[in-house]
Amino acid sequence: MAEPSRIVIVGAGLAGATAATSLRRHGYTGDLLLLGAEQHRPYELPALSKSVLLHDTDEPDWVADENHHVKHGIDLRRGVEVNRIELGARTLTDVTGAEHPFDRLLLATGSRPRTLDVPGADLPGVRTLRTLDDALDLRSAIEDAQDVLIVGAGWIGCEAAAAARTLGADVTVVEPQPLPLTTLGDEVATVFRDLHADNGVRWRLATSVTGFFGEDAVRGAELSDGSRVTADVVLVAVGAAPRSELARAAGLELADDGGIDVDAGLRSAASDIYAAGDVAAHFHPRYGRRIRVEHWANAKWQGAHVAANLLGATEPYTATPYFFTDQYDLGCEYRGLADPDLDELVVRGDLAGREFIAFWRRAGRVTAAMNVNTFEDGDALRTLVDSRAEVSAEQLAEGDLAVLADAAVA
């Protein structure tokens, strides 16, 4: 495959910006255009629901310094929204009508927050959290508020609840499931439920929002049990949807979850078009199926990986999914891909004291690991998960993890 003379990247978030920098590190000297819809230079998202929302900082973690893109010959254009791909002509068109030709194209368009289709969902003050501007606006609103309502108890909802309580607001979280973070399984999810309850969060579990009320602005929500919750601030945190409209309109194949269907090397069925980050539903060789991961590490690692493939390599992306969270005095990391309905849970340490490692096993092999308020064994956990180590429950609970990890790769 000949090296392209012009590569265009749509999406200047972490995946797209990392890919652009990695292309230069691989020695690519052709034209490199990075188009971003936001006015900010590329930044990472985790701080938005953590340190930015907590008012520890006014800035996110920037992907690079202000002069980086000029220095490395990356044509970063901010505030540019692409609305059409012409596959035959190998051209993009943005909303101003300007055309951008490409030899190879990377779609790193990310995802957008899902919203609720209920009465009052469009009232002023019903917020979502995805961008730096969202985070700064939400923080300002929380600091002036007495009552905060958060709809959804996934990772963003739980982190936002922790931040709002830390800032002194009264917080209610509404969640249709009987526990928060149900992808962890009941036993570990209960740890997070109790963590928030101990910090003063009012849970409304197994309950959904049927509508919002207010006149000039939202003043609260009506719930499925017939009750009402009043609030000065409402955050809807019910997941994210891939921004795959460009791909769909161009005729690219999409996965069942709406992500762009790409192979193990992150290439779509259109041979010169690739996808990375939240929008990419890629075939993962380790799991033998297509997965789409919406976490920081995946965007960063796929962005770095896809650069070589844009230049002609065909290496599969095989990294293990990873994420981290900080809530109150709890910090944890998660590696792997577990299914609590299929996997056996093994707990090492003190679950009630919130200092433990949780392992998930299937057919005797480690599928995932989460370390909570203990960080000494990260390398061993990564090895055990990456290698899908065949280890007994007793060994995981009581054995020397470094020794088990060494044995797994021996």
C-alpha positions in Angstrom: 0.0 0.0 0.0 1.6 3.3 -1.1 1.9 6.0 1.4 -0.9 8.6 1.0 -0.1 12.2 0.2 -3.0 13.6 2.2 -4.7 12.2 5.3 -7.7 13.9 6.9 -8.9 13.2 10.4 -12.5 14.1 11.3 -12.8 14.6 15.1 -10.2 16.5 17.1 -10.8 14.7 20.4 -8.3 12.4 22.0 -8.4 9.6 19.4 -8.1 12.0 16.4 -5.4 14.2 18.0 -3.4 11.2 19.1 -3.6 9.7 15.7 -2.3 12.9 14.1 0.7 13.2 16.4 1.4 9.4 16.0 1.4 9.8 12.2 4.2 12.4 12.5 6.1 10.2 14.9 5.9 7.4 12.3 7.6 9.7 9.9 4.6 10.7 7.8 5.5 13.9 5.9 2.4 14.3 3.8 -0.5 16.8 4.2 -2.3 16.2 7.5 -5.6 17.9 8.3 -7.3 17.6 11.7 -10.9 18.9 11.7 -12.6 19.5 15.1 -16.1 20.8 15.8 -15.1 22.5 19.1 -13.3 25.8 19.4 -10.9 24.4 22.0 -7.7 22.6 21.1 -7.8 18.8 21.7 -8.3 17.7 25.3 -9.0 14.6 27.3 -12.4 13.9 28.8 -11.8 12.3 32.2 -11.1 15.5 34.1 -14.5 16.9 33.1 -16.5 14.8 35.6 -13.6 14.8 38.1 -11.2 17.6 38.7 -12.9 20.2 36.6 -16.3 19.6 38.1 -14.8 19.5 41.6 -13.3 23.0 40.9 -9.8 21.7 41.4 -8.9 23.1 38.0 -10.5 25.2 35.2 -8.7 23.3 32.4 -8.8 19.7 31.2 -5.7 17.7 30.4 -4.8 19.1 27.0 -3.6 16.5 24.5 -0.7 18.8 23.6 0.5 22.3 24.1 -0.8 25.3 22.2 2.1 25.3 19.6 2.2 21.5 19.1 0.2 21.3 15.9 1.9 24.1 14.1 5.3 22.7 15.2 4.6 19.3 13.8 2.8 20.4 10.6 -0.6 19.3 11.6 -3.3 21.6 10.1 -5.7 21.8 13.0 -8.9 23.6 12.2 -11.3 24.3 15.0 -15.0 24.9 14.8 -15.3 22.9 11.6 -18.3 20.5 11.3 -18.2 18.0 8.5 -21.6 17.0 7.1 -20.8 14.8 4.0 -18.4 12.2 2.8 -18.2 11.5 -1.0 -16.6 8.1 -1.2 -16.0 8.1 -4.9 -14.6 11.5 -5.1 -12.7 11.1 -1.8 -13.9 14.4 -0.6 -15.4 15.8 2.6 -17.7 18.8 2.7 -18.2 20.9 5.8 -21.2 22.9 6.8 -19.8 26.1 5.1 -19.7 24.2 1.8 -15.9 24.0 1.8 -14.4 20.7 0.4 -11.6 18.7 1.8 -10.0 16.0 -0.4 -8.3 13.0 1.2 -6.4 9.9 0.2 -7.0 8.3 3.5 -9.6 9.2 6.1 -9.9 8.6 9.8 -13.3 9.0 11.5 -12.8 9.8 15.1 -16.1 11.6 15.7 -16.6 10.3 19.2 -20.0 10.1 20.9 -22.8 12.3 22.1 -24.8 12.1 25.4 -28.1 10.3 25.1 -31.1 12.3 26.1 -34.6 11.4 27.4 -37.7 11.4 25.2 -40.0 12.7 27.9 -42.1 15.8 28.4 -40.0 18.8 29.5 -36.7 17.3 28.3 -36.0 20.5 26.3 -36.5 22.8 29.3 -33.6 25.2 30.0 -31.4 23.7 32.7 -31.7 20.1 31.7 -28.0 19.5 31.1 -25.7 16.8 29.7 -22.0 16.5 30.2 -19.6 15.8 27.4 -17.5 18.9 26.6 -15.3 21.3 28.6 -18.0 24.0 28.2 -20.6 21.6 29.5 -18.4 20.9 32.6 -17.8 24.5 33.4 -21.4 25.4 33.0 -22.6 22.5 35.1 -20.0 23.3 37.8 -21.2 26.9 38.0 -24.8 25.8 38.2 -24.1 23.3 41.0 -22.2 25.9 43.0 -25.2 28.1 43.0 -27.7 25.3 43.6 -29.3 23.7 46.6 -30.8 20.6 45.0 -29.2 18.7 42.2 -30.9 15.9 40.4 -28.9 13.4 38.4 -30.7 11.0 36.0 -28.6 7.9 35.5 -26.2 6.0 37.7 -23.5 5.0 35.3 -19.9 6.2 35.6 -20.6 9.8 34.6 -23.7 10.0 36.8 -21.9 8.6 39.8 -18.8 10.8 39.3 -21.0 13.9 38.9 -23.0 12.9 42.1 -19.7 12.7 44.0 -18.6 16.1 42.7 -21.9 17.8 43.5 -22.0 16.4 47.1 -18.4 17.5 47.6 -19.4 21.0 46.4 -22.1 21.0 49.1 -25.3 20.4 47.1 -28.1 18.0 48.1 -28.1 15.3 45.5 -30.7 12.9 44.3 -29.9 10.2 41.7 -32.7 8.5 39.8 -31.8 5.2 38.2 -34.2 2.6 36.5 -32.1 -0.3 37.6 -32.1 -1.6 41.2 -28.4 -0.7 41.7 -26.0 1.7 40.1 -23.3 0.5 37.8 -25.1 -2.8 37.1 -22.4 -3.9 34.6 -20.3 -4.7 37.7 -22.8 -7.2 39.1 -24.8 -6.8 42.3 -22.1 -7.5 44.8 -19.6 -4.8 43.5 -22.4 -2.4 42.5 -23.6 -2.5 46.1 -20.3 -1.1 47.2 -20.9 2.0 45.1 -24.5 2.3 46.2 -23.4 2.3 49.8 -20.5 4.7 49.1 -22.8 7.3 47.8 -25.4 6.7 50.5 -22.8 7.2 53.2 -21.9 10.5 51.6 -25.5 11.7 51.7 -26.8 10.9 48.2 -30.5 10.2 48.1 -31.1 7.2 45.8 -34.3 6.7 43.8 -33.5 3.2 42.4 -35.7 1.0 40.3 -37.4 4.3 39.3 -37.4 6.3 36.1 -38.1 9.9 35.0 -41.4 10.3 33.2 -41.1 14.0 32.6 -39.6 17.3 33.8 -41.5 20.3 35.0 -40.9 24.0 35.2 -41.9 27.1 33.3 -38.9 29.3 32.3 -36.5 26.6 33.5 -36.5 23.1 34.8 -37.6 22.8 38.5 -37.6 19.1 38.9 -38.8 15.7 37.6 -41.9 13.5 37.8 -41.1 9.9 38.5 -42.6 6.5 37.5 -43.8 5.9 41.0 -45.9 9.0 40.9 -43.7 11.2 43.1 -41.9 14.4 42.2 -38.3 15.5 42.9 -37.5 19.2 42.9 -34.2 20.4 41.7 -32.3 23.6 40.8 -30.0 21.7 38.5 -30.7 18.5 36.4 -28.0 16.4 34.8 -29.1 13.7 32.4 -26.4 11.0 32.3 -28.0 8.0 30.6 -25.1 6.9 28.3 -23.7 8.0 25.0 -24.4 7.3 21.3 -21.7 7.1 18.7 -21.5 10.0 16.3 -21.8 7.8 13.2 -24.2 9.9 11.1 -21.4 10.8 8.6 -20.6 7.2 8.1 -24.2 6.1 7.7 -25.0 8.8 5.1 -21.9 7.8 3.2 -23.0 4.2 3.1 -20.5 2.7 5.4 -21.5 -0.4 7.3 -22.6 0.1 11.0 -22.6 -2.3 13.8 -25.8 -3.2 15.8 -25.0 -0.5 18.4 -24.6 2.2 15.8 -20.8 2.3 15.8 -18.8 2.2 12.6 -18.1 -1.4 11.6 -14.3 -1.8 11.4 -12.0 -4.8 11.3 -9.3 -5.8 13.8 -7.0 -3.2 12.2 -9.7 -0.4 12.6 -10.3 -0.3 8.8 -13.8 -0.1 7.4 -15.2 -1.9 4.4 -14.1 1.2 2.4 -10.4 0.4 2.3 -9.1 3.9 2.7 -11.4 4.8 5.6 -10.7 4.0 9.2 -12.4 4.7 12.6 -11.0 5.0 16.1 -12.3 5.9 19.6 -15.9 5.9 20.8 -17.3 5.6 17.3 -15.4 2.5 16.3 -17.1 -0.9 16.7 -14.0 -3.0 16.0 -13.4 -6.8 15.8 -11.3 -7.7 18.8 -9.3 -10.8 18.2 -9.1 -11.7 21.9 -12.9 -11.7 22.4 -13.7 -13.0 18.9 -16.4 -10.5 18.4 -17.0 -6.8 17.8 -16.8 -4.4 20.7 -17.1 -0.6 21.1 -15.4 1.0 24.1 -16.2 4.5 25.2 -13.3 5.0 27.7 -10.3 7.4 27.7 -7.7 4.7 27.3 -9.4 3.2 24.3 -9.5 6.5 22.4 -5.8 7.2 23.2 -4.6 3.7 22.4 -6.6 3.3 19.2 -5.6 6.7 18.0 -1.9 5.8 18.4 -2.5 2.3 16.9 -4.4 3.4 13.8 -1.6 5.7 12.7 0.6 2.9 11.4 -2.3 1.2 9.7 -3.2 4.5 7.9 0.3 4.3 6.5 0.0 0.7 5.2 0.4 -1.6 8.2 -2.3 -4.2 9.0 -1.7 -4.8 12.7 -4.8 -5.8 14.8 -5.7 -3.7 17.8 -5.6 -6.1 20.7 -5.4 -3.8 23.8 -7.5 -4.8 26.8 -10.3 -2.3 27.8 -9.3 -0.1 30.7 -10.8 2.7 32.7 -10.5 4.4 36.1 -12.8 6.4 38.4 -12.4 8.6 41.4 -15.5 9.1 43.7 -15.0 10.8 47.1 -12.2 8.8 48.7 -12.6 5.8 46.4 -10.3 5.3 43.5 -10.3 2.3 41.2 -9.1 0.8 38.0 -10.8 -1.8 35.8 -9.2 -4.0 33.2 -10.9 -6.4 30.9 -14.4 -7.2 29.8 -16.6 -9.1 32.2 -20.2 -10.3 32.0 -21.5 -10.6 35.6 -24.3 -12.9 34.3 -21.7 -15.4 33.0 -18.6 -14.8 35.1 -17.7 -15.9 38.6 -16.8 -13.1 41.0 -13.8 -13.6 43.2 -13.0 -10.9 45.9 -9.6 -10.4 47.4 -9.5 -8.0 50.3 -12.1 -6.1 52.2 -15.2 -5.5 50.2 -17.1 -3.7 53.0 -14.0 -1.6 53.8 -13.7 -0.6 50.1 -10.2 -1.8 49.7 -10.2 -4.9 47.5 -9.5 -6.5 44.2 -12.4 -8.0 42.3 -11.7 -10.7 39.7 -14.1 -12.2 37.2 -13.5 -15.7 35.9 -15.1 -17.7 33.1 -14.3 -21.3 32.4 -11.5 -21.0 34.9 -9.8 -18.0 33.1 -9.6 -14.4 34.3 -11.8 -12.1 32.2 -11.5 -8.8 34.2 -10.0 -7.3 37.3 -10.9 -4.2 39.3 -8.6 -2.8 42.0 -10.3 -0.5 44.5 -8.2 1.7 46.8 -5.2 -0.6 46.3 -2.8 0.1 43.4 0.3 -2.0 44.1 -0.6 -4.9 41.8 -1.5 -3.1 38.6 1.2 -4.8 36.5 0.1 -8.3 37.7 -3.5 -7.6 37.1 -2.8 -6.4 33.6 -0.9 -9.6 32.9 -3.5 -11.9 34.4 -6.3 -10.2 32.3 -4.3 -9.9 29.1 -3.2 -13.5 29.2 -6.6 -14.8 30.2 -4.8 -16.7 32.9 -6.1 -20.0 34.0 -6.1 -19.5 37.8 -8.3 -20.9 40.5 -10.5 -18.8 42.7 -8.5 -19.7 45.7 -5.3 -18.6 44.1 -6.8 -15.3 43.1 -8.1 -14.7 46.6 -5.1 -15.7 48.6 -2.1 -16.3 46.3 0.9 -14.1 45.3 -0.4 -12.1 42.3 3.1 -11.4 40.9 3.9 -15.1 41.0 0.6 -16.0 39.4 1.2 -13.4 36.7 4.7 -14.6 36.0 3.4 -18.2 35.7 0.7 -17.1 33.3 3.2 -15.9 30.7 5.9 -18.4 31.4 
